Amino acid sequence: MMGELTDTLPPTDNPIPETTIEERYERLQQEHLELMRHFAEAAQRFDDFRVEMAERNGPPRSQEKRRSMPKIAAPQPFSGKMKEVDAFRTACYMYMRGRADEFPDEESKIIWILSYLQGGIAQKWREVAVREIMAGAIPFENSDELMEAIVKTFGDPNEADTGVFEITTMNQGEKTADEHVQDFKIAAHSAGYSGIALIHEFKRSLNKALRERLNNLERRPTAIEDWYAQAMRLDRQWRQARTEEKIFSGRQYTVPKPPPKPQAANQTQATGPQAPPRRDPNAMDVDRNRKPNSGKCSKCGQTGHFARNCKSRLDVRQMGYDDMKNYWREKLTAEGFSSGSQ
């Protein structure tokens, strides 16, 4: 560099005056700044050349590999509901772990997580955190610390008590055994149950029919995982058998009913209420002169009274021949007739 500077100076016959140390030091500083400027320009040209070569040769292999990876579902927007905290935390962890190349630093992870706090009280909480970041403060050191703050703020403060209540009141109901087992596992993890107590609560939560089939197994399970597997197996078999029975019963052959017999040609069908038969005006009315009941007693056969008012011992309905014979003999004797005159 010094050679280039001396070559540009015009020739002179006058000798160069001697300089002081301060002047030489200042000249060296200027030369140093000039060298740094040339170095920065060379570095910029090198970066431009590297970018140009990358565009010609295509993306690096690492990017090609990342693009061929299967897609990972992004988390659902979180509004601050307590029952959605665990699902939101799990979805964020899976996405950031599977798409690590998309997050160059912890700050990008924090901003990405905060962007999914939408709606409800979670959005208000996000606004406070973002304002602190805009003001230059650092409320969270990393994404793990942010997620811990979200769980602490919106999660269940008594997760163990909630899990115990849920596992002791859970019932299978209309759910399949597969669905019930998954729900039971989540509640068991929160409640901290294990061993015999966990098996007892699982058996209690099953439907009665399924529980009886489990208890009637020749070799009953001993570990909780075996109880899960056997319950799901028996429930699948029962549901499959019920489905097949519906299919098979719908294909049964039914004997058709015989058609109704045709009516005779001279048989007429009634179309409405039939009128009474016409009376022959020349027919004799034999019942016209019939007298009504004159009050004859059905007990003694006498007239003038009914059986309910009869005082006679004679009962023609119940007395036999000998009884009636004795009755009339006594009555005739009482009236002055002798047996000889009979």
ABEGO torsion letter per residue (X at the ends): XAAAAAAABBBBABBBBBBBAAAAAAAAAAAAAAAAAAAAAAAAAAAAAAAAAAAAAEBBAAAAAAAABBBBBBBBBBAGBAAAAAAAAAAAAAAAAAAAAABABAAAAAAAAAAABBEEAAAAAAAAAAAAAAAGBBABABAAAAAAAAAAAABBABAAAAAAAAAAABBAEABBAAAAAAAAAAAAAAAGBBEAAAAAAAAAABBAAAAAAAAABABBBABAAAAAAAAAAAAAAAAAAAAAAAAAAAABBBBBBBBBBBBBAABBBBAEBBBBBBBBAABBBAAAABBBBAGBBAAAGBBGBBAAABABABBAAABBAAAAAAAAAAAAAAAGBBAAAX
